[in-house]
């Protein structure tokens, strides 16, 4: 199908896409806060009305974490994933909003309003309509289109993405395209992440004692924070990963009142990884720094490191699939996005652990992302939908 036909179809779908996105926005689904059953029910009702094959995915404890739509072509081929989340960021200070975070309406200027309008209930609505379109073309395509609609993304758990890799053999997945917002860039990479908590110890005592203070865990931890923040990290290599590594202290907990010298403190560390700093090197920096503290200011127990999470960086060449197909579709639809390697990590890093090539960002222009007065610009909807549709048909080897 030529792009003009896909654009025409997207324009015909626009009212339906907008209606579905607005209905989703009107159902609060803040990650880790709201019950997800109502928003899952909206999607399931829409899919059932169009007889699209779908199923729920669950976490190991049985909690529903995603809906998976699967459309199989008439010929064998890889699975291509479209991913958008149905859970959202929190509302924040609702008094700062000029409209309700769950208003789910469209302004005269064509702005879809409410939490999730951009990230990423509009993307989910677009992808549902693409699944319906590909279903009508299934006798012309190869492989499978899998649309993952996640309700465990903004928690940071990425439970839907993890469940997908249990439901589908990762080796059969050709690639994934994540519908994060913003039409000016296609994200083709992201720094990796290494997260750990350091448990720093001291000796308990009375803060008012006339004797010298014993080792104070909070004071020791504060010193360790300073040491960590002054650790040099490698600089980017020429022609290598464009973003530098980064170390951030993100948590600090310790003490239980005014009268007790604390004997335990916890520091949370987030390190962003690149090609010049991997997880092993990041851990070694932290261990050596902690060992230096323990040697300089001894305590009853050495500092302990407890790793939380580690995902590698990923970087997809724009000529590789699915990036090449999405770029081609965007240009054909009249959008000229730049490719970018992002500073934050995303689901693409999780997929990279299974060598799944991923793009992580192309969608509607937006305002107020994760902030107040979130909105998405619907004027770009036909072009964005046509770009994805074109990419999917290229990847699924459309044959007339």
C-alpha positions as CSV (number, residue, x, y, z in Angstrom):
1,X,0.0,0.0,0.0
2,X,1.3,3.5,-0.8
3,X,1.6,6.0,1.9
4,X,-1.3,8.1,0.5
5,X,-3.6,5.1,1.1
6,X,-2.3,4.6,4.6
7,X,-2.7,8.3,5.4
8,X,-6.2,8.2,4.1
9,X,-7.0,5.3,6.3
10,X,-5.4,7.0,9.3
11,X,-7.6,10.1,8.7
12,X,-10.6,7.8,8.6
13,X,-9.6,6.3,11.9
14,X,-8.8,9.6,13.6
15,X,-12.2,10.1,15.3
16,X,-12.1,6.5,16.6
17,X,-8.5,6.7,17.8
18,X,-9.3,9.9,19.6
19,X,-12.4,8.5,21.2
20,X,-10.6,5.4,22.5
21,X,-7.7,7.5,23.8
22,X,-10.1,9.9,25.5
23,X,-12.0,7.1,27.1
24,X,-8.7,5.6,28.4
25,X,-7.7,9.0,29.8
26,X,-10.9,9.3,31.7
27,X,-10.0,6.1,33.6
28,X,-7.2,6.9,36.1
29,X,-4.4,4.3,35.9
30,X,-1.5,5.8,37.8
31,X,1.4,3.4,38.1
32,X,1.4,1.8,41.6
33,X,-1.6,3.8,42.7
34,X,-4.8,3.0,40.8
35,X,-6.6,-0.3,40.2
36,X,-5.8,-1.3,36.6
37,X,-8.9,-3.5,36.0
38,X,-11.1,-0.5,34.7
39,X,-8.5,0.5,32.1
40,X,-7.9,-3.1,31.0
41,X,-11.7,-3.5,30.7
42,X,-11.9,-0.5,28.3
43,X,-9.3,-2.1,26.0
44,X,-10.7,-5.6,26.2
45,X,-14.2,-4.3,25.4
46,X,-12.8,-2.4,22.3
47,X,-10.9,-5.5,21.1
48,X,-13.8,-7.9,21.7
49,X,-16.0,-5.6,19.6
50,X,-13.6,-6.0,16.7
51,X,-12.9,-9.7,17.3
52,X,-9.2,-9.1,17.6
53,X,-7.3,-12.0,19.3
54,X,-5.9,-10.9,22.6
55,X,-5.0,-12.3,26.1
56,X,-3.8,-11.0,29.4
57,X,-0.3,-11.4,30.6
58,X,0.5,-11.9,34.3
59,X,3.4,-11.4,36.6
60,X,4.8,-14.5,38.5
61,X,2.4,-13.7,41.4
62,X,-0.6,-13.8,39.1
63,X,-1.2,-10.0,38.8
64,X,-2.4,-8.8,35.3
65,X,0.4,-6.7,33.9
66,X,-0.5,-6.3,30.2
67,X,-2.8,-7.1,27.3
68,X,-1.2,-8.8,24.3
69,X,-2.9,-8.6,20.9
70,X,-1.5,-11.1,18.3
71,X,-2.3,-10.9,14.6
72,X,-0.8,-13.7,12.6
73,X,0.0,-13.3,8.9
74,X,-0.6,-16.0,6.3
75,X,3.1,-16.8,5.9
76,X,5.8,-17.6,8.4
77,X,8.0,-14.9,9.7
78,X,9.3,-13.1,12.8
79,X,7.1,-11.4,15.4
80,X,7.2,-7.6,15.4
81,X,6.2,-5.8,18.6
82,X,4.4,-2.5,19.1
83,X,4.4,-1.5,22.7
84,X,2.6,1.3,24.6
85,X,1.7,1.6,28.2
86,X,-1.7,2.1,29.7
87,X,-0.5,3.1,33.2
88,X,0.6,6.6,33.7
89,X,2.7,8.9,35.8
90,X,1.0,10.3,39.0
91,X,-1.1,13.5,38.8
92,X,1.2,15.5,41.0
93,X,-0.3,18.7,42.5
94,X,-3.8,18.6,41.0
95,X,-4.4,22.2,42.1
96,X,-1.7,23.2,39.6
97,X,-3.7,21.8,36.7
98,X,-5.9,24.1,34.8
99,X,-8.2,21.1,33.9
100,X,-8.9,17.8,35.5
101,X,-6.1,15.2,34.9
102,X,-8.9,12.7,33.8
103,X,-10.8,15.2,31.6
104,X,-10.2,13.2,28.4
105,X,-11.4,16.0,26.0
106,X,-10.2,17.7,22.9
107,X,-9.7,21.5,22.7
108,X,-10.8,23.6,19.7
109,X,-7.0,23.7,18.8
110,X,-7.0,19.9,18.6
111,X,-5.1,19.1,21.8
112,X,-6.1,15.9,23.6
113,X,-6.0,16.7,27.3
114,X,-5.4,14.6,30.5
115,X,-2.8,12.4,32.1
116,X,-1.7,9.8,29.6
117,X,-2.7,11.8,26.6
118,X,0.9,11.7,25.4
119,X,2.5,8.9,27.5
120,X,1.0,6.8,26.2
121,X,-2.7,6.2,25.9
122,X,-2.8,7.9,22.5
123,X,-0.1,5.5,21.4
124,X,-2.1,2.6,22.7
125,X,-5.2,3.8,20.8
126,X,-3.1,4.1,17.6
127,X,-1.6,0.7,18.0
128,X,-5.0,-0.9,18.6
129,X,-6.2,0.5,15.3
130,X,-3.1,-0.7,13.6
131,X,-3.8,-4.2,14.9
132,X,-7.3,-4.0,13.4
133,X,-5.9,-2.8,10.1
134,X,-3.2,-5.5,9.9
135,X,-5.9,-8.1,10.8
136,X,-7.7,-7.1,7.6
137,X,-4.5,-7.6,5.7
138,X,-3.4,-10.8,7.3
139,X,-3.5,-12.8,4.1
140,X,-0.9,-10.4,2.6
141,X,1.6,-10.4,5.4
142,X,4.2,-12.6,7.0
143,X,4.9,-13.2,10.6
144,X,3.0,-11.9,13.6
145,X,2.2,-8.4,14.8
146,X,2.2,-8.4,18.6
147,X,0.8,-5.3,20.3
148,X,1.7,-5.1,24.0
149,X,-0.3,-2.8,26.2
150,X,1.5,-2.6,29.5
151,X,0.0,-1.6,32.9
152,X,3.3,-2.0,34.9
153,X,5.6,0.5,33.1
154,X,5.5,3.7,35.2
155,X,6.2,1.7,38.3
156,X,9.6,1.0,36.9
157,X,8.9,-2.8,37.1
158,X,8.3,-3.2,33.3
159,X,6.2,-6.2,34.3
160,X,4.4,-6.3,30.9
161,X,7.6,-6.4,28.9
162,X,9.0,-9.1,31.2
163,X,5.8,-11.1,30.8
164,X,6.0,-10.7,27.0
165,X,9.4,-12.5,27.0
166,X,7.8,-15.3,28.9
167,X,4.8,-15.5,26.6
168,X,6.8,-15.3,23.3
169,X,10.2,-16.8,22.6
170,X,12.5,-13.8,22.4
171,X,14.5,-15.5,19.6
172,X,11.4,-15.2,17.4
173,X,11.0,-11.5,17.9
174,X,12.4,-9.5,15.0
175,X,12.3,-6.2,16.8
176,X,10.1,-3.8,18.8
177,X,8.8,-0.2,18.4
178,X,7.8,1.6,21.6
179,X,5.2,4.3,21.2
180,X,6.6,7.0,23.5
181,X,5.6,10.5,22.5
182,X,7.3,13.1,20.3
183,X,7.4,13.3,16.5
184,X,10.7,15.1,16.1
185,X,12.9,12.2,17.2
186,X,13.1,8.4,16.9
187,X,15.0,7.0,19.8
188,X,17.4,4.3,18.7
189,X,19.3,3.8,21.8
190,X,19.6,4.5,25.5
191,X,22.1,4.4,28.3
192,X,22.0,1.3,30.4
193,X,21.5,1.3,34.1
194,X,23.1,-0.2,37.2
195,X,21.2,0.3,40.5
196,X,22.4,-0.7,43.9
197,X,21.9,0.1,47.6
198,X,24.8,0.5,50.0
199,X,24.2,-0.5,53.6
200,X,26.5,1.5,55.8
201,X,27.0,0.5,59.4
202,X,28.0,2.2,62.7
203,X,27.7,1.6,66.4
204,X,24.6,2.5,68.3
205,X,24.8,4.8,71.3
206,X,23.2,7.7,73.1
207,X,23.6,11.0,71.4
208,X,23.9,12.8,74.7
209,X,26.6,10.5,76.1
210,X,29.7,12.1,77.7
211,X,31.8,9.6,76.0
212,X,33.1,10.1,72.5
213,X,30.6,9.3,69.8
214,X,30.9,5.8,68.4
215,X,31.0,5.3,64.6
216,X,27.9,7.1,63.3
217,X,26.4,5.3,60.3
218,X,24.7,8.5,58.9
219,X,28.0,10.5,59.1
220,X,29.8,7.6,57.5
221,X,27.2,7.4,54.8
222,X,27.3,11.1,54.2
223,X,31.1,10.9,53.7
224,X,30.6,8.0,51.3
225,X,28.1,10.1,49.2
226,X,30.8,12.7,48.8
227,X,33.4,10.2,47.8
228,X,31.1,8.6,45.3
229,X,30.1,11.9,43.7
230,X,33.7,12.8,43.2
231,X,34.6,9.5,41.5
232,X,35.8,10.2,37.9
233,X,33.9,8.3,35.2
234,X,35.2,7.5,31.7
235,X,34.6,10.0,29.0
236,X,32.8,9.0,25.8
237,X,35.0,7.4,23.1
238,X,35.3,9.0,19.7
239,X,32.5,7.7,17.4
240,X,31.2,5.7,20.4
241,X,28.2,6.0,22.5
242,X,27.3,9.7,22.5
243,X,26.1,10.0,26.1
244,X,28.6,9.9,29.0
245,X,28.2,7.6,32.0
246,X,26.5,9.2,35.0
247,X,26.4,8.4,38.7
248,X,23.6,9.8,40.9
249,X,22.8,9.3,44.6
250,X,19.0,8.8,44.6
251,X,18.2,7.7,48.1
252,X,19.5,8.3,51.7
253,X,17.9,6.8,54.7
254,X,19.2,6.5,58.3
255,X,18.5,7.2,61.9
256,X,15.5,6.8,64.2
257,X,15.3,9.8,66.4
258,X,17.3,12.6,68.1
259,X,18.6,10.6,71.1
260,X,20.3,7.6,69.3
261,X,23.5,7.4,67.3
262,X,22.4,5.6,64.2
263,X,24.0,2.2,63.4
264,X,22.6,1.7,59.9
265,X,22.1,3.9,56.9
266,X,21.2,3.1,53.3
267,X,22.3,4.9,50.1
268,X,20.7,4.3,46.7
269,X,22.9,4.7,43.7
270,X,21.9,4.9,40.0
271,X,24.6,4.7,37.4
272,X,23.9,5.1,33.7
273,X,26.0,2.8,31.6
274,X,27.5,3.2,28.2
275,X,30.1,1.4,26.0
276,X,32.9,2.8,28.2
277,X,31.4,1.8,31.5
278,X,29.6,-1.6,31.9
279,X,27.9,-3.0,35.0
280,X,31.0,-4.8,36.2
281,X,33.1,-1.6,36.1
282,X,30.4,0.4,37.7
283,X,30.1,-2.1,40.6
284,X,33.9,-2.1,41.0
285,X,33.9,1.7,41.3
286,X,31.3,1.5,44.1
287,X,33.1,-1.4,45.9
288,X,36.5,0.4,45.9
289,X,35.0,3.6,47.1
290,X,33.1,1.8,49.9
291,X,36.3,0.0,50.9
292,X,38.1,3.3,51.0
293,X,35.6,4.6,53.4
294,X,35.8,1.5,55.6
295,X,39.6,1.8,55.7
296,X,39.5,5.6,56.6
297,X,36.6,5.4,59.1
298,X,36.3,1.8,60.3
299,X,33.1,0.5,61.8
300,X,31.9,-2.8,63.3
301,X,30.8,-4.1,59.9
302,X,32.1,-3.3,56.4
303,X,29.7,-1.5,54.0
304,X,27.6,-4.0,52.0
305,X,26.5,-3.6,48.4
306,X,23.2,-5.1,47.3
307,X,22.5,-4.9,43.6
308,X,19.0,-4.1,42.5
309,X,19.0,-3.9,38.7
310,X,21.3,-4.0,35.8
311,X,20.4,-3.5,32.1
312,X,22.9,-2.9,29.3
313,X,23.0,0.1,27.0
314,X,21.6,-0.4,23.6
315,X,22.2,1.4,20.3
316,X,20.5,0.6,17.0
317,X,22.0,1.8,13.7
318,X,19.4,3.8,11.7
319,X,19.9,1.4,8.8
320,X,18.9,-1.6,11.0
321,X,15.3,-2.8,11.4
322,X,13.0,-1.8,12.8
323,X,14.5,1.7,12.9
324,X,15.0,1.8,9.1
325,X,11.3,0.9,8.4
326,X,10.0,3.5,10.9
327,X,12.3,6.2,9.5
328,X,11.2,5.4,6.0
329,X,7.5,5.5,7.1
330,X,7.9,8.8,8.9
331,X,9.6,10.5,6.0
332,X,7.0,9.1,3.6
333,X,4.3,10.5,5.8
334,X,5.9,13.9,5.8
335,X,7.8,13.9,9.1
336,X,11.6,14.2,9.1
337,X,12.6,13.0,12.6
338,X,16.2,12.8,13.9
339,X,17.5,9.7,15.4
340,X,18.7,10.0,19.0
341,X,20.4,8.0,21.7
342,X,18.6,8.9,24.9
343,X,20.1,9.6,28.3
344,X,17.3,7.8,30.3
345,X,16.9,4.1,30.1
346,X,13.7,2.5,28.8
347,X,12.2,-0.8,27.9
348,X,14.6,-1.0,25.0
349,X,17.3,-1.7,27.6
350,X,15.3,-4.7,29.0
351,X,14.8,-6.0,25.4
352,X,18.5,-5.6,24.8
353,X,19.2,-8.3,27.4
354,X,17.5,-10.6,24.9
355,X,19.1,-9.0,21.8
356,X,15.7,-7.6,20.6
357,X,16.4,-4.5,18.4
358,X,14.2,-1.6,19.6
359,X,13.1,1.9,18.8
360,X,11.8,3.8,21.8
361,X,10.1,6.9,20.9
362,X,8.0,8.2,18.1
363,X,4.5,9.5,18.6
364,X,2.4,12.6,18.9
365,X,3.9,16.0,19.8
366,X,3.1,16.8,23.5
367,X,3.1,19.3,26.4
368,X,3.2,18.6,30.1
369,X,4.7,15.1,29.9
370,X,4.7,13.7,33.5
371,X,3.9,17.3,34.6
372,X,0.8,19.5,34.8
373,X,-1.7,20.0,32.0
374,X,-0.5,17.0,29.9
375,X,-1.7,17.3,26.3
376,X,-1.1,15.7,22.9
377,X,-1.3,17.4,19.5
378,X,-3.8,15.4,17.4
379,X,-3.0,17.3,14.2
380,X,0.0,14.9,13.8
381,X,-2.1,11.8,14.4
382,X,-2.7,10.7,10.7
383,X,1.0,11.1,9.8
384,X,2.2,9.2,12.9
385,X,-0.3,6.4,12.4
386,X,0.6,6.2,8.7
387,X,4.3,6.1,9.5
388,X,3.9,3.1,11.9
389,X,1.5,1.4,9.5
390,X,4.0,1.7,6.7
391,X,6.8,0.4,9.0
392,X,4.7,-2.6,10.1
393,X,3.8,-3.6,6.5
394,X,7.5,-3.3,5.4
395,X,8.6,-5.5,8.3
396,X,5.8,-8.0,7.7
397,X,6.7,-8.2,4.0
398,X,3.4,-7.0,2.6
399,X,2.5,-8.7,-0.8
400,X,-0.4,-7.6,-2.9
